[in-house]
Amino acid sequence: MLALDSSFRFELYLGSTDMRKSFYSLCGIVSSDLSGFPADGSVYIFVNRLHNKMKLLQWRVGGFVLYYKRLEKGTFELPVYDNSVKNLVLSYTEL
Protein backbone atom coordinates (compact mmCIF):
# COMPACT_ATOMS: atom_id res chain seq x y z
CA MET A 1 0.00 0.00 0.00
CA LEU A 2 1.35 3.41 -0.96
CA ALA A 3 0.49 6.24 1.38
CA LEU A 4 1.90 9.48 2.70
CA ASP A 5 1.55 10.60 6.29
CA SER A 6 3.01 13.02 8.81
CA SER A 7 6.04 10.80 9.50
CA PHE A 8 7.69 11.91 6.24
CA ARG A 9 9.70 15.06 5.53
CA PHE A 10 8.14 17.14 2.74
CA GLU A 11 10.38 19.47 0.76
CA LEU A 12 8.89 21.87 -1.79
CA TYR A 13 11.09 22.89 -4.72
CA LEU A 14 10.30 26.56 -5.40
CA GLY A 15 11.34 26.67 -9.03
CA SER A 16 8.83 25.91 -11.78
CA THR A 17 9.14 22.34 -13.00
CA ASP A 18 8.40 20.92 -16.43
CA MET A 19 5.86 18.18 -15.70
CA ARG A 20 7.29 16.04 -18.52
CA LYS A 21 10.22 15.31 -16.21
CA SER A 22 10.27 11.88 -14.63
CA PHE A 23 12.37 10.01 -12.08
CA TYR A 24 15.89 10.73 -13.36
CA SER A 25 15.32 14.40 -14.16
CA LEU A 26 13.57 15.08 -10.85
CA CYS A 27 16.37 13.28 -8.99
CA GLY A 28 18.78 15.56 -10.85
CA ILE A 29 16.95 18.64 -9.55
CA VAL A 30 17.10 17.28 -5.99
CA SER A 31 20.83 16.57 -6.31
CA SER A 32 21.96 19.69 -8.14
CA ASP A 33 19.55 22.48 -7.16
CA LEU A 34 18.66 21.36 -3.64
CA SER A 35 21.98 19.66 -2.79
CA GLY A 36 19.92 16.79 -1.45
CA PHE A 37 20.04 13.02 -1.72
CA PRO A 38 16.94 11.75 -3.58
CA ALA A 39 16.96 8.38 -1.82
CA ASP A 40 16.90 9.81 1.73
CA GLY A 41 13.20 9.00 2.21
CA SER A 42 12.01 12.61 1.99
CA VAL A 43 9.10 13.51 -0.25
CA TYR A 44 10.18 16.10 -2.81
CA ILE A 45 7.40 18.28 -4.20
CA PHE A 46 7.49 19.88 -7.66
CA VAL A 47 4.90 22.30 -9.12
CA ASN A 48 4.57 23.59 -12.68
CA ARG A 49 4.60 27.25 -13.71
CA LEU A 50 0.79 27.53 -13.80
CA HIS A 51 0.49 25.90 -10.34
CA ASN A 52 -2.13 23.43 -11.57
CA LYS A 53 0.06 20.30 -11.64
CA MET A 54 2.14 18.73 -8.89
CA LYS A 55 4.52 15.78 -8.68
CA LEU A 56 5.85 14.18 -5.51
CA LEU A 57 9.00 12.06 -5.65
CA GLN A 58 9.85 9.61 -2.88
CA TRP A 59 12.27 6.75 -2.41
CA ARG A 60 10.70 3.56 -1.05
CA VAL A 61 12.37 0.21 -0.54
CA GLY A 62 12.97 -1.13 -4.02
CA GLY A 63 12.71 2.11 -5.98
CA PHE A 64 11.23 5.54 -6.48
CA VAL A 65 7.53 6.37 -6.30
CA LEU A 66 6.10 9.27 -8.28
CA TYR A 67 2.73 10.78 -7.30
CA TYR A 68 1.06 13.12 -9.80
CA LYS A 69 -1.88 15.48 -9.31
CA ARG A 70 -3.51 17.63 -12.00
CA LEU A 71 -6.26 20.05 -11.00
CA GLU A 72 -9.27 20.39 -13.30
CA LYS A 73 -9.99 23.88 -11.91
CA GLY A 74 -8.02 26.34 -9.81
CA THR A 75 -4.41 26.31 -8.70
CA PHE A 76 -2.30 25.06 -5.83
CA GLU A 77 -1.71 27.76 -3.25
CA LEU A 78 1.99 27.93 -2.49
CA PRO A 79 3.28 29.34 0.80
CA VAL A 80 4.78 32.83 0.87
CA TYR A 81 8.56 32.62 0.72
CA ASP A 82 11.74 34.63 0.27
CA ASN A 83 12.92 34.59 -3.38
CA SER A 84 16.49 33.84 -2.30
CA VAL A 85 15.66 30.27 -1.19
CA LYS A 86 15.21 27.27 -3.50
CA ASN A 87 13.11 25.08 -1.25
CA LEU A 88 10.84 25.00 1.78
CA VAL A 89 10.20 22.22 4.26
CA LEU A 90 6.45 21.73 4.68
CA SER A 91 4.40 19.89 7.24
CA TYR A 92 1.96 17.18 6.20
CA THR A 93 -0.98 19.55 6.81
CA GLU A 94 0.61 22.24 4.59
CA LEU A 95 0.94 19.67 1.83
DSSP file (Angstrom, degrees, kcal/mol; ACC not computed):
  #  RESIDUE AA STRUCTURE BP1 BP2  ACC     N-H-->O    O-->H-N    N-H-->O    O-->H-N    TCO  KAPPA ALPHA  PHI   PSI    X-CA   Y-CA   Z-CA
    1    1 A M              0   0    0      0, 0.0     2,-0.5     0, 0.0     0, 0.0   0.000 360.0 360.0 360.0 129.5    0.0    0.0    0.0
    2    2 A L        +     0   0    0      2,-0.0     2,-0.3     0, 0.0     0, 0.0  -0.844 360.0 147.7 -97.5 129.5    1.3    3.4   -1.0
    3    3 A A        -     0   0    0     -2,-0.5     2,-0.4     2,-0.0     0, 0.0  -0.990  35.9-140.4-158.0 152.3    0.5    6.2    1.4
    4    4 A L        +     0   0    0     -2,-0.3     2,-0.3     4,-0.0    -2,-0.0  -0.923  29.1 162.5-113.9 143.0    1.9    9.5    2.7
    5    5 A D    >   -     0   0    0     -2,-0.4     3,-1.5     0, 0.0    -2,-0.0  -0.848  54.4 -79.0-147.4-175.2    1.5   10.6    6.3
    6    6 A S  T 3  S+     0   0    0      1,-0.3    86,-0.2    -2,-0.3     4,-0.1   0.531 111.7  77.6 -71.2  -5.8    3.0   13.0    8.8
    7    7 A S  T 3  S+     0   0    0      2,-0.1    -1,-0.3    85,-0.0     2,-0.2   0.638  83.0  82.0 -78.1 -12.3    6.0   10.8    9.5
    8    8 A F  S <  S-     0   0    0     -3,-1.5     2,-0.5    34,-0.0    84,-0.1  -0.546  81.1-121.0 -92.7 157.7    7.7   11.9    6.2
    9    9 A R        -     0   0    0     32,-0.2    34,-3.4    -2,-0.2     2,-0.5  -0.861  26.5-155.3 -94.8 128.5    9.7   15.1    5.5
   10   10 A F  E     -aB  43  90A   0     80,-0.9    80,-2.8    -2,-0.5     2,-0.5  -0.927  10.3-173.6-111.2 123.6    8.1   17.1    2.7
   11   11 A E  E     -aB  44  89A   0     32,-2.9    34,-3.1    -2,-0.5     2,-0.5  -0.960  10.8-152.2-123.5 117.0   10.4   19.5    0.8
   12   12 A L  E     -aB  45  88A   0     76,-3.3    76,-1.9    -2,-0.5     2,-0.5  -0.764   9.3-142.7 -91.3 122.0    8.9   21.9   -1.8
   13   13 A Y  E     - B   0  87A   0     32,-3.0    34,-0.4    -2,-0.5    74,-0.2  -0.743  10.0-155.8 -80.6 126.5   11.1   22.9   -4.7
   14   14 A L  E     +     0   0A   0     72,-2.8     2,-0.2    -2,-0.5    73,-0.1   0.558  63.5  90.1 -88.0  -8.7   10.3   26.6   -5.4
   15   15 A G  E    S-     0   0A   0     71,-0.5    32,-0.5     1,-0.1     2,-0.2  -0.521  89.7 -98.4 -81.1 155.9   11.3   26.7   -9.0
   16   16 A S  E     -a   47   0A   0     -2,-0.2     2,-0.4    30,-0.1    32,-0.2  -0.539  41.7-150.4 -71.5 140.2    8.8   25.9  -11.8
   17   17 A T        -     0   0    0     30,-1.9     2,-0.5    -2,-0.2    32,-0.3  -0.942  15.4-123.8-120.2 134.7    9.1   22.3  -13.0
   18   18 A D    >   -     0   0    0     -2,-0.4     3,-1.9     1,-0.1    30,-0.0  -0.645  21.3-145.7 -70.3 119.0    8.4   20.9  -16.4
   19   19 A M  T 3  S+     0   0    0     -2,-0.5    -1,-0.1     1,-0.3    35,-0.0   0.487  91.8  75.0 -73.7  -1.0    5.9   18.2  -15.7
   20   20 A R  T 3  S+     0   0    0      2,-0.0    -1,-0.3     0, 0.0     2,-0.1   0.628  75.3 104.7 -78.8 -13.1    7.3   16.0  -18.5
   21   21 A K    <   -     0   0    0     -3,-1.9     2,-0.1     1,-0.1    -4,-0.0  -0.378  52.6-175.1 -67.9 144.8   10.2   15.3  -16.2
   22   22 A S     >  -     0   0    0     -2,-0.1     4,-2.7    44,-0.0     5,-0.3  -0.367  45.4 -48.2-123.4-155.6   10.3   11.9  -14.6
   23   23 A F  H  > S+     0   0    0      1,-0.2     4,-2.4     2,-0.2     5,-0.2   0.872 129.5  42.1 -50.1 -55.4   12.4   10.0  -12.1
   24   24 A Y  H  > S+     0   0    0      1,-0.2     4,-1.8     2,-0.2    -1,-0.2   0.909 117.1  46.0 -65.3 -43.5   15.9   10.7  -13.4
   25   25 A S  H  > S+     0   0    0      2,-0.2     4,-1.7     1,-0.2    -1,-0.2   0.903 114.1  48.0 -67.4 -41.0   15.3   14.4  -14.2
   26   26 A L  H  X S+     0   0    0     -4,-2.7     4,-2.2     2,-0.2    -2,-0.2   0.887 110.1  52.5 -67.3 -37.9   13.6   15.1  -10.8
   27   27 A C  H  X S+     0   0    0     -4,-2.4     4,-2.5    -5,-0.3    -1,-0.2   0.870 106.5  55.3 -62.4 -35.5   16.4   13.3   -9.0
   28   28 A G  H  X S+     0   0    0     -4,-1.8     4,-3.0     2,-0.2     5,-0.5   0.887 106.2  49.8 -63.8 -39.6   18.8   15.6  -10.8
   29   29 A I  H  X>S+     0   0    0     -4,-1.7     5,-1.5     2,-0.2     4,-1.5   0.924 111.1  49.4 -63.7 -44.6   16.9   18.6   -9.5
   30   30 A V  H  <5S+     0   0    0     -4,-2.2     6,-2.7     3,-0.2     4,-0.4   0.929 117.2  41.5 -59.9 -45.6   17.1   17.3   -6.0
   31   31 A S  H  <5S+     0   0    0     -4,-2.5     4,-0.3     4,-0.2    -2,-0.2   0.936 126.7  28.4 -69.5 -47.8   20.8   16.6   -6.3
   32   32 A S  H  <5S+     0   0    0     -4,-3.0    -3,-0.2    -5,-0.2    -2,-0.2   0.948 129.6  30.9 -85.0 -50.7   22.0   19.7   -8.1
   33   33 A D  T  <5S+     0   0    0     -4,-1.5    -3,-0.2    -5,-0.5    -2,-0.1   0.854 132.1  30.9 -80.1 -34.9   19.5   22.5   -7.2
   34   34 A L  S   <S-     0   0    0     -5,-1.5    -1,-0.2    -4,-0.4    -3,-0.2   0.498  93.5-134.1-101.7  -5.2   18.7   21.4   -3.6
   35   35 A S        +     0   0    0     -4,-0.3    -4,-0.2    -6,-0.3     2,-0.2   0.855  62.3 134.9  51.6  37.5   22.0   19.7   -2.8
   36   36 A G        -     0   0    0     -6,-2.7    -1,-0.2    -7,-0.2    -2,-0.1  -0.471  63.5-114.7-106.4 179.3   19.9   16.8   -1.4
   37   37 A F    >   -     0   0    0     -2,-0.2     3,-1.8     1,-0.1     5,-0.3  -0.957  19.8-152.0-117.5 108.6   20.0   13.0   -1.7
   38   38 A P  T 3  S+     0   0    0      0, 0.0     3,-0.5     0, 0.0    21,-0.4   0.748  92.3  55.1 -56.2 -27.2   16.9   11.8   -3.6
   39   39 A A  T 3  S+     0   0    0      1,-0.2    19,-0.0    19,-0.1    24,-0.0   0.068  74.5 103.8 -96.0  26.0   17.0    8.4   -1.8
   40   40 A D  S <  S-     0   0    0     -3,-1.8    -1,-0.2     2,-0.1     3,-0.1   0.467  96.9-107.7 -86.3   0.0   16.9    9.8    1.7
   41   41 A G  S    S+     0   0    0     -3,-0.5   -32,-0.2     1,-0.3    -2,-0.1   0.304  76.8 131.7  93.3  -9.8   13.2    9.0    2.2
   42   42 A S        -     0   0    0     -5,-0.3     2,-0.6   -34,-0.1    17,-0.6  -0.327  60.2-121.5 -69.7 158.6   12.0   12.6    2.0
   43   43 A V  E     -aC  10  58A   0    -34,-3.4   -32,-2.9    15,-0.1     2,-0.5  -0.927  25.2-155.2-102.7 116.5    9.1   13.5   -0.2
   44   44 A Y  E     -aC  11  57A   0     13,-2.8    13,-2.8    -2,-0.6     2,-0.4  -0.816   6.9-152.6 -97.7 129.9   10.2   16.1   -2.8
   45   45 A I  E     -aC  12  56A   0    -34,-3.1   -32,-3.0    -2,-0.5     2,-0.4  -0.867  12.2-175.3-110.2 131.6    7.4   18.3   -4.2
   46   46 A F  E     - C   0  55A   0      9,-2.9     9,-2.6    -2,-0.4     2,-0.4  -0.984   2.0-170.2-128.0 136.9    7.5   19.9   -7.7
   47   47 A V  E     -aC  16  54A   0    -32,-0.5   -30,-1.9   -34,-0.4     7,-0.2  -0.960  20.4-122.6-127.7 143.9    4.9   22.3   -9.1
   48   48 A N    >   -     0   0    0      5,-1.8     3,-1.2    -2,-0.4   -30,-0.1  -0.217  35.5 -96.6 -78.8 175.3    4.6   23.6  -12.7
   49   49 A R  T 3  S+     0   0    0      1,-0.3    -1,-0.1   -32,-0.3   -31,-0.1   0.836 124.3  48.9 -61.8 -36.7    4.6   27.3  -13.7
   50   50 A L  T 3  S-     0   0    0      1,-0.0    -1,-0.3    25,-0.0    26,-0.1   0.498 104.4-130.3 -84.2  -3.6    0.8   27.5  -13.8
   51   51 A H  S <  S+     0   0    0     -3,-1.2    25,-3.7     2,-0.2    -2,-0.1   0.760  81.0 106.4  60.5  28.9    0.5   25.9  -10.3
   52   52 A N  S    S+     0   0    0     23,-0.2    19,-2.7     1,-0.1     2,-0.4   0.391  70.4  55.2-114.4   1.6   -2.1   23.4  -11.6
   53   53 A K  E     - D   0  70A   0     17,-0.2    -5,-1.8    -5,-0.1     2,-0.4  -0.994  61.0-176.5-135.2 143.0    0.1   20.3  -11.6
   54   54 A M  E     -CD  47  69A   0     15,-2.6    15,-2.8    -2,-0.4     2,-0.4  -0.999   7.7-166.9-141.2 139.6    2.1   18.7   -8.9
   55   55 A K  E     -CD  46  68A   0     -9,-2.6    -9,-2.9    -2,-0.4     2,-0.4  -0.981   5.6-160.1-124.3 141.3    4.5   15.8   -8.7
   56   56 A L  E     -CD  45  67A   0     11,-2.4    11,-2.7    -2,-0.4     2,-0.5  -0.985   6.7-161.6-120.3 129.1    5.8   14.2   -5.5
   57   57 A L  E     +CD  44  66A   0    -13,-2.8   -13,-2.8    -2,-0.4     2,-0.3  -0.935  16.5 166.5-113.8 130.2    9.0   12.1   -5.6
   58   58 A Q  E     -CD  43  65A   0      7,-2.3     7,-3.3    -2,-0.5     2,-0.5  -0.999  31.8-130.6-145.3 140.2    9.8    9.6   -2.9
   59   59 A W  E     + D   0  64A   0    -17,-0.6     2,-0.3   -21,-0.4     5,-0.2  -0.783  30.7 175.2 -86.9 129.4   12.3    6.8   -2.4
   60   60 A R  E >   - D   0  63A   0      3,-2.8     3,-2.7    -2,-0.5     2,-0.1  -0.862  49.4 -70.4-123.0 162.5   10.7    3.6   -1.0
   61   61 A V  T 3  S+     0   0    0     -2,-0.3    -1,-0.0     1,-0.3     0, 0.0  -0.339 125.1  19.3 -54.0 123.0   12.4    0.2   -0.5
   62   62 A G  T 3  S-     0   0    0     -2,-0.1     2,-0.3    -3,-0.0    -1,-0.3   0.253 129.5 -33.2  99.1 -12.7   13.0   -1.1   -4.0
   63   63 A G  E <  S-D   60   0A   0     -3,-2.7    -3,-2.8   -24,-0.0     2,-0.2  -0.933  78.0 -46.7 155.9-178.1   12.7    2.1   -6.0
   64   64 A F  E     -D   59   0A   0     -2,-0.3     2,-0.4    -5,-0.2    -5,-0.2  -0.549  37.5-151.9 -86.1 149.3   11.2    5.5   -6.5
   65   65 A V  E     -D   58   0A   0     -7,-3.3    -7,-2.3    -2,-0.2     2,-0.5  -0.970   6.8-160.9-117.9 136.8    7.5    6.4   -6.3
   66   66 A L  E     -D   57   0A   0     -2,-0.4     2,-0.4    -9,-0.2    -9,-0.2  -0.972   2.6-166.4-123.0 117.8    6.1    9.3   -8.3
   67   67 A Y  E     -D   56   0A   0    -11,-2.7   -11,-2.4    -2,-0.5     2,-0.4  -0.809   8.7-167.1 -98.7 143.0    2.7   10.8   -7.3
   68   68 A Y  E     -D   55   0A   0     -2,-0.4     2,-0.4   -13,-0.2   -13,-0.2  -0.997   8.8-177.1-137.0 132.3    1.1   13.1   -9.8
   69   69 A K  E     -D   54   0A   0    -15,-2.8   -15,-2.6    -2,-0.4     2,-0.5  -0.995   2.1-175.2-132.1 128.1   -1.9   15.5   -9.3
   70   70 A R  E     -D   53   0A   0     -2,-0.4     2,-0.3   -17,-0.2   -17,-0.2  -0.989  19.7-139.5-122.8 123.8   -3.5   17.6  -12.0
   71   71 A L        -     0   0    0    -19,-2.7     3,-0.1    -2,-0.5     5,-0.0  -0.623   5.4-156.4 -82.5 137.4   -6.3   20.0  -11.0
   72   72 A E  S    S+     0   0    0     -2,-0.3     2,-0.3     1,-0.2    -1,-0.1   0.837  84.1  14.0 -76.5 -35.2   -9.3   20.4  -13.3
   73   73 A K  S    S+     0   0    0    -21,-0.0    -1,-0.2     2,-0.0     0, 0.0  -0.977 112.7   8.4-138.4 150.7  -10.0   23.9  -11.9
   74   74 A G  S    S-     0   0    0     -2,-0.3     2,-0.3    -3,-0.1    -3,-0.1  -0.155  74.3 -90.0  79.7-172.0   -8.0   26.3   -9.8
   75   75 A T        -     0   0    0    -23,-0.0     2,-0.3    -3,-0.0   -23,-0.2  -0.922  33.0 -95.7-138.4 161.0   -4.4   26.3   -8.7
   76   76 A F        -     0   0    0    -25,-3.7     2,-0.8    -2,-0.3   -23,-0.1  -0.632  38.3-130.2 -75.0 136.0   -2.3   25.1   -5.8
   77   77 A E        -     0   0    0     -2,-0.3    -1,-0.0     0, 0.0   -26,-0.0  -0.811  23.9-156.5 -91.7 112.7   -1.7   27.8   -3.2
   78   78 A L        -     0   0    0     -2,-0.8     3,-0.1     1,-0.1   -64,-0.0  -0.604  22.7-103.6 -87.8 148.9    2.0   27.9   -2.5
   79   79 A P        -     0   0    0      0, 0.0     2,-0.2     0, 0.0    -1,-0.1  -0.296  40.6 -98.0 -66.7 155.9    3.3   29.3    0.8
   80   80 A V        +     0   0    0      1,-0.0     2,-0.3     0, 0.0     0, 0.0  -0.564  56.4 169.4 -72.5 136.5    4.8   32.8    0.9
   81   81 A Y        -     0   0    0     -2,-0.2     2,-0.4    -3,-0.1     7,-0.0  -0.953  40.5 -95.0-148.4 163.8    8.6   32.6    0.7
   82   82 A D    >   -     0   0    0     -2,-0.3     3,-1.8     1,-0.1     0, 0.0  -0.682  32.5-133.6 -80.1 131.4   11.7   34.6    0.3
   83   83 A N  T 3  S+     0   0    0     -2,-0.4    -1,-0.1     1,-0.3   -69,-0.0   0.612  99.1  70.5 -64.1 -12.0   12.9   34.6   -3.4
   84   84 A S  T 3  S+     0   0    0      2,-0.0    -1,-0.3     0, 0.0     2,-0.3   0.612  86.6  78.4 -82.7 -10.5   16.5   33.8   -2.3
   85   85 A V    <   -     0   0    0     -3,-1.8     3,-0.1     1,-0.1    -4,-0.0  -0.681  61.6-157.5 -98.8 154.0   15.7   30.3   -1.2
   86   86 A K  S    S+     0   0    0     -2,-0.3   -72,-2.8     1,-0.2   -71,-0.5   0.573  73.2  19.4-102.8 -13.3   15.2   27.3   -3.5
   87   87 A N  E     -B   13   0A   0    -74,-0.2     2,-0.4   -73,-0.1   -74,-0.2  -0.988  56.3-151.6-154.5 160.6   13.1   25.1   -1.2
   88   88 A L  E     -B   12   0A   0    -76,-1.9   -76,-3.3    -2,-0.3     2,-0.6  -0.989  20.4-130.4-132.8 143.1   10.8   25.0    1.8
   89   89 A V  E     -B   11   0A   0     -2,-0.4     2,-0.3   -78,-0.2   -78,-0.2  -0.853  32.6-165.6 -92.2 126.5   10.2   22.2    4.3
   90   90 A L  E     -B   10   0A   0    -80,-2.8   -80,-0.9    -2,-0.6     2,-0.2  -0.745  16.7-123.5-110.6 156.3    6.5   21.7    4.7
   91   91 A S     >  -     0   0    0     -2,-0.3     4,-1.6   -82,-0.1   -82,-0.1  -0.491  35.0-104.6 -86.8 168.0    4.4   19.9    7.2
   92   92 A Y  T  4 S+     0   0    0      1,-0.2    -1,-0.1     2,-0.2   -85,-0.0   0.883 122.6  52.4 -60.9 -39.4    2.0   17.2    6.2
   93   93 A T  T  4 S+     0   0    0      1,-0.2    -1,-0.2     2,-0.2   -87,-0.0   0.857 106.5  53.0 -68.0 -34.3   -1.0   19.5    6.8
   94   94 A E  T  4        0   0    0      1,-0.3    -1,-0.2    -3,-0.0    -2,-0.2   0.823 360.0 360.0 -69.2 -30.3    0.6   22.2    4.6
   95   95 A L     <        0   0    0     -4,-1.6    -1,-0.3   -85,-0.0    -2,-0.2   0.514 360.0 360.0 -63.6 360.0    0.9   19.7    1.8
